[in-house]
Amino acid sequence: MRKRTITAIIMILILTPLLIIPKLFIGLQITIGLLSLIAFHELISKDNSNYDIKTIVISFILLILTYISYVWHKGSLDNININSLLNYKLIIMIMISSFVLFIYSVLNELFNIKDVSKILTYIIYVTFGLGSLVILRINGVQFIIYLFLTTSLTDIFAYTFGVKFGKNKLAPKISPKKSWEGSIAGTVISTLLVGSLATFYGYVFKGKIFNPNNHTTIIDGLNHISSLNMVGKAIIIYLLTFILSIVGQIGDLFASKIKRLYDVKDFGYIFPGHGGVLDRFDSAMFASMFLVMVLSLLVMF
């Protein structure tokens, strides 16, 4: 427990400045990029496919290019429409990755269609999961705060209530320790706490770093949403927080299912007491993808 706490403190001290200080944004892009490489290695090294060095090199190159096409952005971080960040470069890069792997499966008889599917899945999972953290930061530090508070509080209260009151297993074949009682408690409490903070965000966070546009709620500035009254915005925020909490838990179960498939306890050991990158960020990865999708739709419509 002590090792886990120390690791968590070090991670917070390193990541917090990168996430909230605009001038360190390129450092965030590079750091998340390095974490993506580690996460990809965790996946590719656990599936027991015994890829040769050429396959591994090609896969990593495609991952790097896909990640760059997704998160690379130059210029001011203020007043950016999130949909302007999701452009044709990413679509083209995913097409290129697919095309290269298709051709490579023809040229390399040891690299079959199942391998193509796995490598593409790894690239998409890691790129969108971790890369979406960068996209959220570009769109506003409030979304990073909102995301990590929702997933963290959900985990904390789900564990606390699960240990004390858990009787009905949530997914016994995937994660035997998780219970419906803990999951429901985590979702309800995090929704109430984080939903309230997000609704009155502007009254809690002020200044250029945390709230440069002086928004009252975290969804102010999102196209037609801004024209809604406070009640309308609150309904959207609480509903979004509720779903985000559930999605984060699904992300945790998704990662657990992969570990069950490959018969491993942890993906890695880079974070003492926590495991690997995927062990530490599994909930946040799923939640960040979902939040980017929702914000994009809210801006679009």
BELTA-V851557 format. One line per field, one symbol per residue. ss: DSSP state (2 for helix, 1 for strand, 0 for the rest). psi: psi as a letter, one per 20 degrees, with the letter a starting at -180 (. if undefined). burial: # if it has 24 or more other C-alpha atoms within 12 Angstrom, else .. Layout:
ss=???
psi=???
burial=???
This chain:
ss=0222222222222222222202222222222222222222222222000000222222222222222222200000000002220002222222222222222222200000222222222222222222222222222022222222222222222222222220001110001111122222222222222222222022220002222000000000002222200222222222222222222222222222222222000000001000102222222222222222222222220
psi=gggggggggggghghghhhhohijghhgggghgghggggghgghiijkilqrhgggggghghgghggghgippqaqiqlpphhihnahgggghhgggggghgghhhhoiioahhhgggggggggggghghhhhggghhiphhhgggghgghghggghggghghhiphopgmhignhiqqhggggggggghggghggghhkghigprrhghmhjlqgrijqincihhiqrhggggggghgggghhgggghhgghghhhghggjlqgqhajhnpihbaghhhjgghgghggghggghghhhg.
burial=..............##.#####..##.####################...#...##.###.############...#..####.##...#..##..##..#..#......#...##.##########################################.##...#..........##########################..#....#############..#.......##.########################......###..#..#######################.#...
